[in-house]
Amino acid sequence: MAFVTGRAQHPVWKALKTILFVLVILAVAGVYLYMNPEIWNKWVKGTPLAPAPAVTQMYKWRDASGQWQISDRPPDAGIKYEVLQFRSDTNVVPSLPIEEKGK
């Protein structure tokens, strides 16, 4: 019967190899999820880890000729304007009315 001695069989060395293996697997998984964010977003949707939706802020006002103006910057001082906010997780296109069958 042959006995193997040395560093390769030491319990600390085995633990270090196991930890290194787990770290390499986690790094590969992290790079994969970084390169494919749609997978990560699908997994974390509805959890506290989900990214906050982006909010776009726009400004709406009437100019001197009565035309509506919409911009990402507010108008000059003294002009009344409305602030519009759009979230990236909402649909701003209204749906078409559904026709009932039999009519």
Phi and psi in degrees as a GROMACS rama.xvg file:
@    title "Ramachandran Plot"
@    xaxis  label "Phi"
@    yaxis  label "Psi"
@TYPE xy
-101.596  136.418  ALA-2
-106.551  132.244  PHE-3
-96.8821  127.629  VAL-4
-124.239  168.452  THR-5
111.898  -167.77  GLY-6
-63.1909  -35.8911  ARG-7
-60.8824  -26.6481  ALA-8
-103.326  -1.31722  GLN-9
-68.2502  136.498  HIS-10
-59.6416  -35.3806  PRO-11
-66.6461  -41.1424  VAL-12
-63.3752  -40.6558  TRP-13
-62.4631  -42.3752  LYS-14
-64.2927  -40.9811  ALA-15
-64.95  -40.6442  LEU-16
-63.4602  -40.3569  LYS-17
-64.9165  -44.5653  THR-18
-63.5313  -42.4741  ILE-19
-62.4101  -42.1578  LEU-20
-61.042  -45.805  PHE-21
-63.3631  -41.6774  VAL-22
-63.7744  -38.9454  LEU-23
-65.389  -43.5009  VAL-24
-62.0919  -44.3087  ILE-25
-64.0345  -38.7774  LEU-26
-65.359  -42.8018  ALA-27
-63.6523  -43.9061  VAL-28
-63.191  -40.2477  ALA-29
-63.7707  -42.7499  GLY-30
-64.2414  -42.5371  VAL-31
-60.8007  -45.7361  TYR-32
-68.6353  -32.7178  LEU-33
-65.6405  -38.7582  TYR-34
-78.5154  -17.6703  MET-35
-128.428  71.1516  ASN-36
-64.6207  -21.921  PRO-37
-63.9589  -31.4952  GLU-38
-69.4528  -46.7664  ILE-39
-60.711  -45.0011  TRP-40
-63.3036  -34.8844  ASN-41
-68.2229  -38.6615  LYS-42
-68.4717  -37.4038  TRP-43
-99.0498  2.45532  VAL-44
-58.5023  129.587  LYS-45
83.8194  5.20223  GLY-46
-112.369  167.135  THR-47
-63.5169  -15.6459  PRO-48
-81.966  -10.5121  LEU-49
-65.6345  139.51  ALA-50
-69.0986  146.547  PRO-51
-68.6751  141.896  ALA-52
-66.4685  145.302  PRO-53
-72.8705  142.181  ALA-54
-119.068  124.628  VAL-55
-103.252  130.024  THR-56
-108.384  127.721  GLN-57
-124.807  161.279  MET-58
-122.741  136.408  TYR-59
-127.807  131.918  LYS-60
-157.399  166.328  TRP-61
-99.9831  134.455  ARG-62
-83.9459  -174.426  ASP-63
-62.4831  -27.58  ALA-64
-91.6469  3.72717  SER-65
89.1825  4.45994  GLY-66
-83.8531  141.133  GLN-67
-72.5356  137.452  TRP-68
-122.498  135.921  GLN-69
-129.516  130.52  ILE-70
-149.01  164.925  SER-71
-87.5797  -0.279402  ASP-72
-121.879  144.218  ARG-73
-67.8336  156.845  PRO-74
-71.8624  177.507  PRO-75
-61.3195  159.737  ASP-76
-58.2497  142.216  ALA-77
93.9026  -8.10132  GLY-78
-100.482  127.494  ILE-79
-73.3808  138.106  LYS-80
-143.725  164.472  TYR-81
-115.499  138.994  GLU-82
-95.721  125.455  VAL-83
-110.637  135.286  LEU-84
-123.515  132.589  GLN-85
-122.036  127.364  PHE-86
-94.6624  144.474  ARG-87
-71.754  -16.316  SER-88
-98.2249  13.9975  ASP-89
-120.167  155.113  THR-90
-97.2679  118.736  ASN-91
-95.7702  -1.25916  VAL-92
-92.073  120.979  VAL-93
-68.1233  145.309  PRO-94
-80.8721  158.529  SER-95
-78.1836  149.833  LEU-96
-65.8124  144.13  PRO-97
-90.7647  127.149  ILE-98
-83.7675  135.831  GLU-99
-79.9939  145.338  GLU-100
-71.0179  145.004  LYS-101
92.6448  -0.668784  GLY-102
